[in-house]
Structures are given as C-alpha cells and as structure tokens.
Amino acid sequence: MAAPAGPVQAVVHAPGGATVVSAGDGRILVWDAASRTLVGGFADLGDPVTGLAIGGDTLIAVAGAAPRGFAAWTVDPAAWRAAGCAVANRSMTDEEWARYGGEREQVAHCG
C-alpha cells in the first residue's frame, strides 16, 4: 500500500506514541512512528475520510466518512498478527512474506 495520494484530513497518535494513524483520500493508513514506515491500512473506503479518533488498549480507529457515517477498525499490528495466526494456524511462507511483509525482515509470528 502506497503513501497517501491526496490530502491527509486527520492524523492521530495511538496511546504510547508507537503507532500513528492517518486518514484522507478514502484510506486509513497505519504507520510505525519510530521508523516512519507504513505498516498497513484500509483502502477503498468509498468516501474521503474526514475525521479520525483512536483510543483504548486494542487500538480501535473510528473514522467518519460522509455520507455513510462512522466505521471502526482494529489498527493494532499485533492484533492483525494474532488474527492471521488464528486463521492460518502458521507463520507466513517465504512467498507470502515477499508479497505481504513489505521490506521488513521476515519473522515467525505464530508459535
């Protein structure tokens, strides 16, 4: 997923400051604050995201996108890894990591 193509409408820091979430051109993007790298996001929400709030221990982002109203997503990369492990019951293969892992060093996420 690429960086924003249009204007950024909202930016919030997650509690603790390790994660930054930005919203704008129909996408919500999740960033690692220390490395300033994109770690994931949600694309094609259908409407420009005009507001964003984040909070809680599970890092839930709530976004407002007119005219559909509000939507909520888990934006915690640790929760994404746990969900992936629960579904796949294994770590990513080398091929999957090359496709979805980005430029980060490959690690075994599942026990």
MDTraj code that builds the backbone (N, CA, C; nanometers):
import mdtraj as md
import numpy as np

residues = "MET ALA ALA PRO ALA GLY PRO VAL GLN ALA VAL VAL HIS ALA PRO GLY GLY ALA THR VAL VAL SER ALA GLY ASP GLY ARG ILE LEU VAL TRP ASP ALA ALA SER ARG THR LEU VAL GLY GLY PHE ALA ASP LEU GLY ASP PRO VAL THR GLY LEU ALA ILE GLY GLY ASP THR LEU ILE ALA VAL ALA GLY ALA ALA PRO ARG GLY PHE ALA ALA TRP THR VAL ASP PRO ALA ALA TRP ARG ALA ALA GLY CYS ALA VAL ALA ASN ARG SER MET THR ASP GLU GLU TRP ALA ARG TYR GLY GLY GLU ARG GLU GLN VAL ALA HIS CYS GLY".split()
xyz = np.array([
    [0.0852, -0.1169, 0.0000],
    [0.0000, 0.0000, 0.0000],
    [0.0897, 0.1232, 0.0000],
    [0.0595, 0.2156, -0.0849],
    [0.1412, 0.3357, -0.1003],
    [0.0979, 0.4454, -0.0046],
    [0.1832, 0.5437, 0.0076],
    [0.1539, 0.6618, 0.0895],
    [0.0333, 0.7351, 0.0313],
    [-0.0245, 0.8289, 0.1053],
    [-0.1442, 0.8989, 0.0580],
    [-0.1241, 0.9644, -0.0777],
    [-0.2253, 0.9502, -0.1646],
    [-0.2210, 1.0127, -0.2962],
    [-0.2849, 1.1503, -0.2932],
    [-0.3704, 1.1735, -0.1958],
    [-0.4403, 1.3005, -0.1839],
    [-0.4125, 1.3641, -0.0499],
    [-0.4878, 1.4678, -0.0166],
    [-0.4650, 1.5370, 0.1102],
    [-0.4978, 1.4492, 0.2305],
    [-0.4203, 1.4663, 0.3353],
    [-0.4454, 1.3975, 0.4621],
    [-0.5403, 1.4847, 0.5423],
    [-0.6520, 1.4267, 0.5859],
    [-0.7543, 1.5020, 0.6568],
    [-0.7414, 1.4921, 0.8085],
    [-0.6795, 1.3829, 0.8572],
    [-0.6684, 1.3638, 1.0018],
    [-0.5467, 1.2770, 1.0321],
    [-0.4817, 1.3070, 1.1456],
    [-0.3682, 1.2282, 1.1943],
    [-0.3819, 1.2167, 1.3453],
    [-0.3661, 1.0952, 1.3979],
    [-0.3698, 1.0749, 1.5426],
    [-0.2578, 0.9803, 1.5837],
    [-0.2061, 1.0014, 1.7053],
    [-0.1093, 0.9103, 1.7658],
    [-0.1848, 0.8152, 1.8569],
    [-0.1513, 0.6875, 1.8487],
    [-0.2106, 0.5899, 1.9396],
    [-0.1524, 0.6116, 2.0787],
    [-0.2240, 0.5682, 2.1827],
    [-0.1689, 0.5791, 2.3180],
    [-0.0301, 0.5143, 2.3233],
    [0.0639, 0.5828, 2.3834],
    [0.2017, 0.5339, 2.3895],
    [0.2885, 0.5893, 2.2785],
    [0.2276, 0.6360, 2.1707],
    [0.3010, 0.7033, 2.0645],
    [0.3746, 0.6154, 1.9654],
    [0.3644, 0.4817, 1.9755],
    [0.4386, 0.3945, 1.8839],
    [0.3730, 0.3854, 1.7469],
    [0.2431, 0.4119, 1.7399],
    [0.1678, 0.3998, 1.6157],
    [0.1014, 0.5323, 1.5830],
    [0.1045, 0.5681, 1.4539],
    [0.0365, 0.6870, 1.4034],
    [-0.0627, 0.6392, 1.2980],
    [-0.1814, 0.6964, 1.3015],
    [-0.2845, 0.6627, 1.2036],
    [-0.3216, 0.7893, 1.1282],
    [-0.3225, 0.7808, 0.9941],
    [-0.3619, 0.8957, 0.9129],
    [-0.4826, 0.8568, 0.8284],
    [-0.5611, 0.9563, 0.7914],
    [-0.6804, 0.9325, 0.7105],
    [-0.6934, 1.0427, 0.6079],
    [-0.7495, 1.0070, 0.4955],
    [-0.7701, 1.1066, 0.3921],
    [-0.8419, 1.0497, 0.2732],
    [-0.7730, 1.0346, 0.1653],
    [-0.8259, 1.0026, 0.0332],
    [-0.8973, 0.8665, 0.0249],
    [-0.9928, 0.8429, 0.1137],
    [-1.0651, 0.7163, 0.1127],
    [-0.9895, 0.6022, 0.1771],
    [-0.8795, 0.6353, 0.2452],
    [-0.7976, 0.5313, 0.3087],
    [-0.7611, 0.5711, 0.4500],
    [-0.7396, 0.4703, 0.5330],
    [-0.6807, 0.4876, 0.6651],
    [-0.5482, 0.4134, 0.6610],
    [-0.4398, 0.4821, 0.6966],
    [-0.3063, 0.4228, 0.6926],
    [-0.2488, 0.4169, 0.8335],
    [-0.1807, 0.3073, 0.8645],
    [-0.1202, 0.2852, 0.9954],
    [0.0313, 0.2878, 0.9778],
    [0.0990, 0.3694, 1.0607],
    [0.2425, 0.3938, 1.0486],
    [0.3137, 0.3556, 1.1769],
    [0.4365, 0.3063, 1.1656],
    [0.5247, 0.2886, 1.2801],
    [0.5918, 0.4237, 1.3029],
    [0.5689, 0.4833, 1.4190],
    [0.6179, 0.6182, 1.4445],
    [0.7704, 0.6252, 1.4496],
    [0.8351, 0.5248, 1.5086],
    [0.9807, 0.5290, 1.5242],
    [1.0523, 0.5207, 1.3901],
    [1.0085, 0.4286, 1.3035],
    [1.0766, 0.4099, 1.1751],
    [1.0142, 0.4918, 1.0621],
    [0.8974, 0.5522, 1.0900],
    [0.8246, 0.6306, 0.9899],
    [0.7904, 0.5476, 0.8668],
    [0.7559, 0.4205, 0.8895],
    [0.7213, 0.3323, 0.7792],
    [0.5747, 0.2921, 0.7876],
    [0.5160, 0.2699, 0.6723],
    [0.3785, 0.2251, 0.6618],
    [0.3717, 0.0777, 0.6996],
    [0.2836, 0.0424, 0.7933],
    [0.2715, -0.0974, 0.8344],
    [0.1396, -0.1603, 0.7913],
    [0.0473, -0.0823, 0.7393],
    [-0.0782, -0.1376, 0.6918],
    [-0.1821, -0.0304, 0.6755],
    [-0.3008, -0.0741, 0.6427],
    [-0.4078, 0.0218, 0.6278],
    [-0.5304, -0.0379, 0.5647],
    [-0.6251, 0.0481, 0.5381],
    [-0.7525, 0.0102, 0.4806],
    [-0.7769, 0.0991, 0.3606],
    [-0.7956, 0.0398, 0.2438],
    [-0.8120, 0.1161, 0.1209],
    [-0.9553, 0.1085, 0.0705],
    [-0.9865, 0.1971, -0.0211],
    [-1.1142, 0.1964, -0.0911],
    [-1.2335, 0.1970, 0.0029],
    [-1.2343, 0.2900, 0.0967],
    [-1.3463, 0.3013, 0.1890],
    [-1.4685, 0.3621, 0.1211],
    [-1.4512, 0.4121, 0.0011],
    [-1.5629, 0.4630, -0.0758],
    [-1.5805, 0.6134, -0.0699],
    [-1.5467, 0.6738, 0.0406],
    [-1.5615, 0.8180, 0.0577],
    [-1.4360, 0.8718, 0.1245],
    [-1.4038, 0.9999, 0.1026],
    [-1.2923, 1.0581, 0.1770],
    [-1.3192, 1.0511, 0.3276],
    [-1.2187, 1.0150, 0.4040],
    [-1.2311, 1.0088, 0.5494],
    [-1.2043, 1.1484, 0.6024],
    [-1.3011, 1.2061, 0.6713],
    [-1.2901, 1.3449, 0.7142],
    [-1.2618, 1.3620, 0.8622],
    [-1.2676, 1.2545, 0.9392],
    [-1.2385, 1.2636, 1.0812],
    [-1.1858, 1.1310, 1.1313],
    [-1.1071, 1.1360, 1.2384],
    [-1.0453, 1.0150, 1.2896],
    [-1.0225, 1.0301, 1.4387],
    [-1.0530, 0.9264, 1.5138],
    [-1.0250, 0.9224, 1.6572],
    [-0.9716, 0.7847, 1.6894],
    [-0.8873, 0.7749, 1.7898],
    [-0.8280, 0.6464, 1.8259],
    [-0.8165, 0.6385, 1.9769],
    [-0.8288, 0.5193, 2.0303],
    [-0.8154, 0.5054, 2.1742],
    [-0.8353, 0.3620, 2.2187],
    [-0.8041, 0.3382, 2.3428],
    [-0.8219, 0.2061, 2.4000],
    [-0.6987, 0.1195, 2.3876],
    [-0.6958, 0.0142, 2.4678],
    [-0.5825, -0.0773, 2.4679],
    [-0.5723, -0.1584, 2.3399],
    [-0.6830, -0.1757, 2.2673],
    [-0.6798, -0.2557, 2.1453],
    [-0.6634, -0.1723, 2.0193],
    [-0.6386, -0.0432, 2.0333],
    [-0.6153, 0.0479, 1.9212],
    [-0.7247, 0.0375, 1.8156],
    [-0.8402, 0.0851, 1.8498],
    [-0.9530, 0.0904, 1.7571],
    [-0.9581, 0.2304, 1.6979],
    [-0.9596, 0.2391, 1.5671],
    [-0.9751, 0.3680, 1.4990],
    [-1.1191, 0.3818, 1.4550],
    [-1.1765, 0.4969, 1.4800],
    [-1.3123, 0.5275, 1.4362],
    [-1.3009, 0.6419, 1.3366],
    [-1.3556, 0.6227, 1.2185],
    [-1.3446, 0.7234, 1.1139],
    [-1.4820, 0.7660, 1.0672],
    [-1.4939, 0.8921, 1.0356],
    [-1.6169, 0.9453, 0.9776],
    [-1.5968, 0.9689, 0.8300],
    [-1.6826, 0.9098, 0.7501],
    [-1.6767, 0.9276, 0.6056],
    [-1.8175, 0.9537, 0.5547],
    [-1.8414, 1.0742, 0.5056],
    [-1.9753, 1.1091, 0.4578],
    [-2.0005, 1.0414, 0.3234],
    [-2.1213, 1.0016, 0.2901],
    [-2.2441, 1.0111, 0.3692],
    [-2.2720, 0.8848, 0.4509],
    [-2.1802, 0.7918, 0.4560],
    [-2.2068, 0.6632, 0.5199],
    [-2.2047, 0.6672, 0.6716],
    [-2.1482, 0.7685, 0.7320],
    [-2.1439, 0.7766, 0.8773],
    [-2.0098, 0.7353, 0.9321],
    [-2.0098, 0.6520, 1.0355],
    [-1.8868, 0.6147, 1.1041],
    [-1.8585, 0.4663, 1.0882],
    [-1.7309, 0.4323, 1.0931],
    [-1.6884, 0.2929, 1.0892],
    [-1.5711, 0.2770, 1.1845],
    [-1.5481, 0.1559, 1.2331],
    [-1.4387, 0.1304, 1.3277],
    [-1.3552, 0.0120, 1.2790],
    [-1.2233, 0.0216, 1.3009],
    [-1.1293, -0.0825, 1.2617],
    [-1.0272, -0.1027, 1.3723],
    [-0.9805, -0.2248, 1.3864],
    [-0.8659, -0.2518, 1.4727],
    [-0.7413, -0.2133, 1.3946],
    [-0.6608, -0.1227, 1.4498],
    [-0.5417, -0.0755, 1.3792],
    [-0.4136, -0.1179, 1.4505],
    [-0.4227, -0.2161, 1.5360],
    [-0.3079, -0.2644, 1.6118],
    [-0.2395, -0.3768, 1.5343],
    [-0.1172, -0.3548, 1.4819],
    [-0.0489, -0.4603, 1.4064],
    [-0.0361, -0.5915, 1.4835],
    [-0.0223, -0.5865, 1.6156],
    [-0.0144, -0.7099, 1.6946],
    [-0.1460, -0.7876, 1.6861],
    [-0.2582, -0.7162, 1.6846],
    [-0.3881, -0.7823, 1.6704],
    [-0.4020, -0.8444, 1.5318],
    [-0.3488, -0.7763, 1.4290],
    [-0.3535, -0.8331, 1.2938],
    [-0.2744, -0.9632, 1.2885],
    [-0.1540, -0.9647, 1.3504],
    [-0.0729, -1.0872, 1.3507],
    [-0.1462, -1.1997, 1.4217],
    [-0.2058, -1.1692, 1.5359],
    [-0.2784, -1.2712, 1.6113],
    [-0.3956, -1.3255, 1.5305],
    [-0.4674, -1.2378, 1.4627],
    [-0.5806, -1.2821, 1.3805],
    [-0.5322, -1.3681, 1.2644],
    [-0.4231, -1.3283, 1.2014],
    [-0.3675, -1.4075, 1.0911],
    [-0.3238, -1.5453, 1.1364],
    [-0.2610, -1.5515, 1.2523],
    [-0.2177, -1.6807, 1.3057],
    [-0.3382, -1.7683, 1.3400],
    [-0.4435, -1.7068, 1.3932],
    [-0.5632, -1.7827, 1.4286],
    [-0.6297, -1.8416, 1.3047],
    [-0.6284, -1.7665, 1.1945],
    [-0.6915, -1.8142, 1.0715],
    [-0.6036, -1.9172, 1.0010],
    [-0.4740, -1.8860, 0.9843],
    [-0.3847, -1.9732, 0.9078],
    [-0.3248, -2.0857, 0.9909],
    [-0.3162, -2.0652, 1.1217],
    [-0.2558, -2.1620, 1.2133],
    [-0.1091, -2.1903, 1.1791],
    [-0.0400, -2.0876, 1.1245],
    [0.1018, -2.1000, 1.0890],
    [0.1570, -1.9623, 1.0575],
    [0.2896, -1.9509, 1.0540],
    [0.3529, -1.8271, 1.0099],
    [0.3473, -1.8198, 0.8573],
    [0.3769, -1.7033, 0.8026],
    [0.3765, -1.6857, 0.6578],
    [0.4887, -1.7653, 0.5932],
    [0.4636, -1.8139, 0.4714],
    [0.5683, -1.8764, 0.3917],
    [0.6588, -1.7670, 0.3361],
    [0.7726, -1.8051, 0.2800],
    [0.8626, -1.7072, 0.2185],
    [0.7911, -1.6299, 0.1080],
    [0.7121, -1.6985, 0.0277],
    [0.6389, -1.6340, -0.0819],
    [0.5355, -1.5341, -0.0276],
    [0.4624, -1.5729, 0.0765],
    [0.3641, -1.4825, 0.1366],
    [0.4322, -1.3603, 0.1968],
    [0.5460, -1.3828, 0.2631],
    [0.6168, -1.2695, 0.3237],
    [0.6643, -1.1723, 0.2162],
    [0.7142, -1.2260, 0.1048],
    [0.7598, -1.1399, -0.0042],
    [0.6452, -1.0552, -0.0580],
    [0.5252, -1.1113, -0.0584],
    [0.4096, -1.0388, -0.1115],
    [0.3479, -0.9423, -0.0111],
    [0.3369, -0.9820, 0.1163],
    [0.2627, -0.9036, 0.2152],
    [0.3478, -0.8428, 0.3264],
    [0.4708, -0.8877, 0.3429],
    [0.5509, -0.8445, 0.4562],
    [0.6226, -0.7137, 0.4390],
    [0.6167, -0.6594, 0.3195],
    [0.6853, -0.5330, 0.2960],
    [0.8352, -0.5528, 0.2956],
    [0.9080, -0.4511, 0.3365],
    [1.0535, -0.4570, 0.3352],
    [1.1122, -0.4946, 0.4703],
    [1.0254, -0.5249, 0.5650],
    [1.0739, -0.5643, 0.6972],
    [1.1333, -0.7050, 0.6931],
    [1.2246, -0.7307, 0.7849],
    [1.2865, -0.8629, 0.7950],
    [1.1801, -0.9653, 0.8354],
    [1.1837, -1.0814, 0.7705],
    [1.0849, -1.1850, 0.7971],
    [1.1046, -1.2435, 0.9371],
    [0.9943, -1.2588, 1.0081],
    [0.9950, -1.3186, 1.1410],
    [0.8816, -1.4197, 1.1505],
    [0.8968, -1.5167, 1.2378],
    [0.7905, -1.6137, 1.2624],
    [0.6930, -1.5502, 1.3610],
    [0.5713, -1.5254, 1.3174],
    [0.4724, -1.4591, 1.4014],
    [0.3897, -1.5552, 1.4850],
    [0.3787, -1.6770, 1.4395],
    [0.2937, -1.7738, 1.5094],
    [0.3814, -1.8742, 1.5838],
    [0.3304, -1.9215, 1.6966],
    [0.4059, -2.0154, 1.7798],
    [0.4227, -2.1521, 1.7212],
])
top = md.Topology()
chain = top.add_chain()
for i, resn in enumerate(residues, 1):
    res = top.add_residue(resn, chain, resSeq=i)
    for name in ("N", "CA", "C"):
        top.add_atom(name, md.element.get_by_symbol(name[0]), res)
traj = md.Trajectory(xyz[None], top)
